[in-house]
Amino acid sequence: MIRKDVASLRVPPNLADHDAERRTFTWAAARAHLDGLPGGGLNIAHEAVHRHAHGPLADHVAFRFLGGEAPRDVTYSELSSLSNRFACVLRGLGIGRGDRLFVLTGRIPELYTAVLGGLTNGTVVSPLFAAFGPEPIATRLTLGSAAVLVTTTSQYRRKIARIRADVPTLRHVLVVDDDGSGPIPGTLELGPVMAEASDDVALAATGPEEMALLHFTSGTTGRPKGAIHVHEAAVTHWSTGRFALDLHPDDVFWCTADPGWVTGTSYGIIAPLLHGVTSIVDAGDFDARRWYGVLAEHRVSVWYTAPTAIRMLMKAGPELAHAHSYPALRFIASVGEPLNPSAVWWGAEVLGLPIHDNYWQTETGGIMIANTPALDIKPGSMGKPLPGVEAAIVRRDANGEVRIVDAPDEEGILALRRGWPSMMRGYLDDEERYRACFAGDWYLTGDLATRDADGWFWFVGRADDVIKSAGHLIGPFEVESALMEHPAVAEAGVIGKPDELVGEVVKAFVLLREGFTPGEALRLEILAHARRRLGAAVAPKEVEFVDTLPRTRSGKIMRRLLKARELGLAEGDTSTLESGG
Ligand code: 6R9
């Protein structure tokens, strides 16, 4: 246990007494910290940007973009103006409220402008991960009925050109020229159209329950699910920014997640802006030496990162960390996958600050369970439910009824009582899968966990076959489908193979068609095929040829059995798997 002494914290935490705040907190009171719009409306872009642009924060830096030749600072008033210009561009193209805007770029300023400009215009925004290959991109653009896409010339030429015809709803593509390759027929160059656009546009008077963001996430089977989030979600982003990330006005905040994943949007864009703080955006990939440099040089005070990154820093050795000092750093949080107790301690020893694990999902829109600054840390635990959040461990009884498990330390499904503002409002066009997530008032996360006698929650494993690799959620079905498009592949079963560094790596078991023989050349060819289609973020790292794939009587591939074999467990003994996965 890491004991906290609130009096000794350099900055008094926003949440001085976790349990006491939970007793008095109301969402209505949190909502009162936002402006709202006349007539009961709410717009995330107004709360995050425009209201600050006309107040004392106008000249405060909203984003510091790293990755170009020199850091580029964008103030709240500049961000507001750029977002308005982008909204004006959309309007000029006939893109309005409820239309769908997708963004596929690296972490460049245009991504942030497009997201906030889209929201300003009342357009629904869906950021995609730039390391997706053409197939996951096409699937998401199609499911989401994309009307407009913002991307770069390099992404366009490599991925969009070949799938564009498959997405008939896609009316406009705006490109940022990132490789000097010049105009592409059928696209508009973003720079020039932005230069011509006016920044004097009326904010869309969106309602709190109007769709704002669409985040795709993966399930065990079938197509990706588009989790619908509404403008009201900003209330959770505000309160979790305050309580779980402890944001204070002078903070320099660095969320290392990409907006193509939910963390990078909720906490890489919205929450810090709601609090009027300065955020660091680093366009580069992980690099231990550079990351320590960013923390030190830009005087990051609150840092939100992920277990894989922390494990990579641990591996890089303490010397690199000690090449700098971090006098500004005061709070470190982590999310996305289980955080090893040793990583919590590593933070305390090497950086002088323990790492604070927290838990949530694409569906929950914001942090639900957290180790907050004043709360003692039990390393290995995800912490306690935040103010406004009620969590429980539940199980189905013999009749299929969901029952709350009251006894401590009993494993069951982690459930959250519905009612927090950033809960998804549905899966796009998939009412059935959405309904299946609930039992009465309880949202079932699909994660297995325990709660101890003191009320701390402990992650046990996922109840399904979804893979978490480097914090990124990957659906095995999407990978299997892409593999089966290779002429040699008859069938494929895909699992997450435990990995010390990235949590799990994607591994595929492949059954070849008649006439193809296993061999190194074919294995590499299948790996390359998958990488081309799916992109580096999703493609398997390992392919193993098999003679048979284990199946249920109904013909479904038993991924759990594949995993048991991989782990050298007795095949009948998949119970260990359930809790270990
Ligand atoms: C925010 C985000 C959600 C899944 C979730 C769980 C896993 C998230 C975790 C954690 C252990 C934590 N997860 N936080 N597992 N400890 N602190 O990651 O959203 O990409 O939708 O993933 O990630 O399995 O259900 P998303």
Residues whose N, C-alpha, C, O or C-beta is under 5 A from the ligand:
A	BS01	6R9	T217 T263 S334 V335 G336 E337 P338 L339 D357 N358 Y359 W360 Q361 T362 M382 T445 D447 F459 R462 G471 L473
